[in-house]
Amino acid sequence: MKKLILILGDQLNLDSSALEDVDVAVDEIVMVESAHEAQHVQSHKARIALFLSAMRHFAEQLKSQGLPLTYIQHSPKTIVEVLRDKIVEGKFTHLICVEPGEWRLKKNFEDLAAELNIALEMRLDNHFYCTHADFRDWVAKKKELRLEYFYRLMRKTHGILIDSEGNPEGGQWNFDRDNRKPFPKKGPGLIPPPELFKPDAITAAVLLEVEERYADHPGSLAHFLWPVTRSQALQALEGFVEHRLATFGIYEDAMWTDTPFGWHSLLSSALNLKLLNPREVIAAVLLAWKKYDLELATVEGFIRQIVGWREFVRGMYYLDMPQMALDNYYDHQNALPAWYWTGKTQMKCMQESIGQTLQYGYAHHIQRLMVTGNFALLAEILPQEVCDWYLAIYIDAIEWVELPNTAGMALFASGGRFTSKPYIASGAYIKRMSNYCGSCQYKPDIRFGEGACPVTNLYWNFLIKHRPQFEASPRTRLMTANLSRISDADQQAIQVHAKGLLGDLNSL
């Protein structure tokens, strides 16, 4: 047996199952910087830099352990092409890897192994709480696939926020209603900054290379201060639980100009690259809860995102691919407006959310779901174009987590497969949760005509167009009930105005 062991750029953990039985005498570990991966979608410069810097740092770690690593920089070939060359030249009998976070790569590796008639051992990813088999077992027992019930199972199974009698801490499973407040009218006040990291020599070299090689890609590297090593990731975790966790929950949905991070943890990129393990994140949060007597609502809200939603969407991704990538429940066909890549739009909420994303490669979940995602759904944009944008533009985007969130949740492209309703809102919601509307030329309370907010207009147009669907569900019936307060003439005017917007989205 002679094994070629592949380590992908989002599998940077020394306890990876791929590294369990390396024979240093005959095996070879390979890591590949493939230009194709950076250009599979038009990736944000910061996303490319994050992967390359973290990979190079991890390579140094592997070498320091005395492991037989071949690290390939700047390859113009795809990962599969590199593997094919190495397998043939090195006469390897086995290809070993952890299951990739993209279905495309999983299928490519399976096809390669069949082509070369070698054994492919695609090992379980021990980073996660829930295996695919466990998730499928849960699915088999459910008529509806909903996060809440999966989340409760995960809490019980792993003893997280469960009291001595087996009940949820605080007597309830979900404190979401306590965690949806906007910032005060005067603004968020002083927020302790997150842990940010000055580029070392490796990262500095990567930044120069990315600027040169990917000059036409979107985004800036001027604010690249993300953790790229395990030690930095642990420092980021400690900084969050010590200084920011206490006020995270109450304001986790709030948005404000010039406040790109709020009280958020900024740990998603480190988690998704496997620099952090979710178990140690949850352990640190539970320790801080007791140590500082934090609000249970805040702690539960954060833990739900990690052990609940993160695990749930991964399960759904592997359950429903490749169909999930093709889903288009509403048959939306509009092209993604060019300003999604530049932020040059007159809508202040989109300016802020996209502008911040171009600067940092980051926006928090409400900016993604209820601003950029909400607009994309209301504007009837082709889901595949929106999903490619999300995968390209955010530094923490890996398809297993990005696609279910975008197609399944933000765009309802899966038709309620695992969400109970389309997540849509008018400009009134954005006004309530932010200060964006105050300096916008559009007015969130105007539905059509001069000064009408595009989000508000398209929201009401969407409700009119899909009224039967919304009236059929108790969760959405109240939304269409509000249509009865709008005259037939005004509803027609809303639709006429929307037709003009939908025909020229680039002009907004």
N, C-alpha and C positions, 0 to 999 in steps of 0.2 A: 504494500500500500504506500503510495506516494501522494500526499495531499497538497493541493494548492488552496490556500485559505484566503478568501477575499474579505477585506474589511471596508465597508462602505462609509461614506462621509457622515452618516447619521448613526453610526454604531461605534462610538468612541469610548467604550467602557472596557476596562481591563478584565472585568468578570464576564465578558461576552462568552456565550456558549461556543462560539467559533474557535475560541482560544483554549478550550478545555484540555485538549490532548495533543498539543503540538509536539511533533518529533523533530527536534532541532537538527537532527542528522540528515533527514531526507525531505522534510516538508518546507514549504515556502509560504510566507505571508505576503500578500500584495495589496497595496493601496494605490488608487489611480486618480489623478487629477485629470478629468476628461473635459475638454472644452465643449464637447457635445452636451454634457449635463448642465453647464452654465447657460447654454443656448437652446436647450430643449423648450424652454419658455424664455422670454426676454428678461432674465433675472435682474433684479435690483443689484447694483454694484455691492451694496453692503451684504446682501445674501451670499453672493459669490465669495466675498472676502471672509465672511464668517466661516463658511465651509472650509476654504483653503487654509486659513490660519489655524482653525481647530484641528484639521487633519494633520498639518505639519507639526503642531505641538504634540499631538498624540503619537505621531511617528517617532518623535524623539523619546517619548515614554517607552514605546515598544522596544526601541533599540537599547535603551538603558537596562531593559530586562533581559537582554541577551537573546532576543527572539529574532528569527531569520526573516527580516523584512526587506522587501523590495518596494521602494516608493518611487512612483513614476510621476514626474511633474510635467505639466503643459502638454499632455498628449492630445494630438488632433483626432485620435481615434476614439470610438465609443468604448465603454467599459467592456462590452462583449467582445469587441475586436481585439482588445489587449489580452483578455483572458484566452481567446482562441489561440493567439500567437504563443502565449506562455505555456498553455497545455500541450500544444503540439511540440514545441521546442524542448520542453522539460520532461515530456513523456509522463505527465501526471495521470494517475488512475482515478483520483477523486477530486471533485470540486466541493469545497466546504464554504458555507456562508450562513449568516443569520438571515432569516426571511427579510427581504427588502421592504422598505416603507412605500414602495411604488409597485403597483401591479405590473406595469410595463417592464420593469427590470426582472421581476419574478418570472414572468413569462419568457423573457429573453434568456435567462439562465437555464430554464427548463429546456428550451429549444436548443441551446448550445450543447447541453449535456447529451441530448438525444442525437444531435448531429455528429458529435465526436465519440459517441458510444462510451462515455465515462459515467461513473457514479456521481450523482449530485446529492449532497446531503445538506438540505436547507433546514437549519436548526431553529428551534423555538427561540423567540426573543424573551429572555428571562427578565428583561427590564419591566415588563408589565405585570399587573396583578392578575389579569384574566386571560386564559388561553383561548384560542379559537374553539377548541373542543368544548370548553366550559360555556362559552358564549352561545354556541350552537345548541347546547343542551338547554340553556335558558330560553332561547328563541322557540324551541320546539314545544315548550309548555305555555306559550303566550299567544293570545289572539291579536293583541296589539303590542307593538314594540315601542315602549316608552321609557325614557331615561329614569323617571322616578322609581319605577319598580326594580329596574336593574341596579340603581344606586342603593336602594335599601338592601338588596341582596349582597352587594359588595361590602357595605358597612357591617352587616351581620357576619358574613363569611370571614372578614379580616379583623373583626373586633374594633372597629374605628368609631369613636363617639357612641359607644354602647355602654350602658350602665351595668352594674353587677347583676341585675335581674334580666338582662337581655333586651332592654328597651332603649330607644334612642335617648341620648342625653337631652335634658330639657323637655322631655315629653313629646317632642315632635321631630319629624325627619327633616323638615325643610323650613328655613327661616328667611326665604327669599323676599318676602314682603318687607322685611326690616332692612333690606340691602339695596334699595332702589331710590335713594334720595338724591336730589340735585345738590350742587354746591350752594352755600348761602348766596343771597343776592349780591353781596359785595365780593364774592369770589371765593376760591378755595383757601385763601390765606397761605401761610408758610407750610410747605410740604417738604419734609426731609428728602434730599435727593437720593436716588437709588445708587447702589454701588456701580461705579463706572470705571473702566480700566484703560489707562494710557497704553497705547500700542508699544509692545516691546520690539526687539529687532526683527523677529520673525513676522509679526503682524505688520510692522512698518514696511517690510519688503513686499508683503502680499498686497498692501494698499497701493503701492507704486505699480505693481504688476497689473492689478485690476484696472487702474486708471488708464494704463497704456493699452492693454489687450481688449478691454471691454468699454472703450470710450463712448460707444453709441448706446450703451445700456442706460436705463433710467436710474435716477437716484443719486444721492451724494454720499461721499465717504468722509466728509468733514466732521461728522459726529460719530464716527465709529469708535465706540467705547464699550463694546460688548464682551462678556466673559468668553474666552476661547480655550481655557484649560480647566481641568477639574478643580484645582485650587482656587481659581478665580470664581468658578461656579459656586463652590462652597462659601466663599466670602460673600457673594451676592445673596445667597440664601440667608446667611447670618444677618446681613444688613437689613434684609426685608423683615424678618421676624422680630428683630430688635427695634426697628425704627419706623416701619411702615404698616405692618400687619394690623395694628390696633385700630387704625382708621380706614383700612381697606374696604371692609364690608359695606359700611353705610354709604360710601361714595363710589362703589365699584362701577356704577352705571353713569356717573356724572361726566360731563365734558365741559371744557373751558378753553378759550383761546390761549395760546402760549403756555399750555400745560400739557405737554405731550405724554407724560407718564402718570400723572395723578398719584394715587396711592398704590398703584399696581406693582406686582412683584417683579416683572420683567424676567421671569425664570423660564418662560416657555422655550426660548431658543436653547438654553442649556439642557433642559429636560429632553427636548426633541433630538438633540445631538448625542444624548446619553452621557453627558458630563455630570448630570445629576440623576439619581434614582428617585422615583416618586415616593418610595417608602421612607427615604431619609427626609424628604421635603415634608411629608405628613408628620413624621416623628418630631421634626423641629417646630412645626406649627402647634402640635399638641403640647409640647413642652412649654412653649411661650404662653399658650392659653392658661396653663396652671400657674406658671411663674409670675405672670403679670396680671392675672385675673381678667383676661380679655373677655369681651362680649362673645357669647356662644354663637350669636348670629353671624359675626364676622368669621369665626373659625369654621363654622359649618359651611358658609358660603364659599370659602376658599377650598375646603376639602372636597366639596361637591364638584368643583371644576376639575380636580385631579383624579380622584378615585371614581367619580361618577361620569361626567361628560367625556373626559379624555379617553377613558377605557371604553365607554359606550360607542363613540364614533369610530374607534379603531375596530371594534367588533363588527359594526355595520359595514365598514369599508371592505373588509375581507369577506364578509357574507354576501355582499351585493355586487362586487366587482366581477366583470367589467361593465355590467349594465349601468351602474351608478354614473359612470362618466358619460353615458349617452342619454340619460333621462332628460326629458323636456316636457313636463306635465302640461304646461300651458301652451306649448308650441310657440314659444317666443323666438323671434328671428332678428330683432334689431341688432345692428353692429354696436360694439362697445364704443362710446364716444372717445375721441382722441384725447380729450382733456383728462380722462382717467390716468393717462400716463404723464401729464404735465401739471395738473391742478389748476389749469387756466380756465376757470369757469366763473360765472358771476354768482353762483350759489355759494354763500359763505360757509355753510356746513360742509360742502364738498371741498371747497378751497382748503379749509382747515384740516379736515381728515386726510385728504390726499396730499396736501402740502407737507404735513407732519410725516406722513408715510414716506414721501420722497426724501425727506431729510434723514430719517432714522431707520427706515425699513420697519416701522412699528406703528401700530394703532391698537387701542384696546378693544375688547370684544363688542362694546356697544357701537363704537365708531365703525367697526367692520360689519356688524349685523344690521344696525338701525340707521346708518347713514349711507355708506357706499353700497351695502347689500340691499337695503330697503329701496334705494333709488333704482338699482339695477333690475329688481323685480318689477317695480311699478312702471319702469320705462320699457319693459318687455324685451330685455336684451338677451341674446342667445346665451344660454347657461354655459356652454363650453368656452365662450370667449371670456365670460366673467371668471370662471374657474381658473383659466390660464392666467388671468391677471392676478388673482389672489395668490396663486402658486408662485408667480414671478416676483411679486412686489414686497412680500413680507419675509423678514429674515428667519422666522420660525416656521415657515411653510414647508411641510413635507406632505406628499399627497394623501397619506393615510389619515391625516388630521385635517388637511385643508379641504379636500373634496367633500366629505360628508357635511362639514360646517357650511360650505358655500352652496353646493348643489342641493343638499338635503334640507338644510335649515334656512339659510338666507334666501334662497331662490325657490324653495318648495318644488324643485324640479322633479323630486321623487314622488310627488303627489301624496304626501302624508304618510309615507312608508314608516317613518320613525319620528315624525313631528305631528302634532295634533292640529296645527293651523298654519297658514301663511303668516310670517312675521312682518306685518306692514304697519305703517304709521304715517300720519300727516305731519306737516310742519309744526303742528301744535306740540307734538311729542318732543321734537328737537328743541323747540323753544323752551319747554319745561325743563329739559335735562341739560341745557347748555346756555351760553351767552352768544351763540353764533348768530341768531336771528336779529339781534339788536343793531348790527352794523351791515345788514344785508339789504340789497335793493328790493328783494322780494319780501312780501309780507305773509307770514304763515297763516293768517286768518282769512286771506282772500283766495277764493276757490277758482276764479276765472277772471279774465280781463286784465286790465293794466295793473301791474304790481303783484299779480297772483303768484304765489309760491309754487314752483313746479312740483315740489314734493306733495304739497296739499292738493293741487289739481289732479295729479296722476293718482293719488290715493283715492280720491272720490271717483275718478274714472274707473279705477280698478274694481271698486266695490260695485259700481253700477254694472260693469261688464260681467262680473262673477257673482252677482247677487244670489242666484239660487244656491250656489255652493256655500256661501257664507250663512245663509238662512237655514241651511240644513244642519248646522252644528251649534249646539248650545254655547260653545266657546267663542263663536264669532257672530252669533245672531244679534247681539247688541250693536255691533258695528253697522250692520245694514239697517237696523231699526232707526238709526239716525238719518238714513236717507229719506224717511217719511217726513222729516222736517224741512226738506229741500224741495221746492216746487218743481214741477215737471219742466217748466221753462228753464230754470236754473240748472237742472240736471242735463238738459240738452246743451246749454251753454258750456257746462263743464266738459262734456264730450267733444264739442267743437274745439275748445281751447286745447284739450289733450291731443286731439288729432294733429294740430299744428305742432305741438311740442314733440310728439312721437315721430313726426316726419322730419324733424331737424334738430336732433339731440345735440349735435356738435355746436349749435349756436347758443346754448344755455350758459 
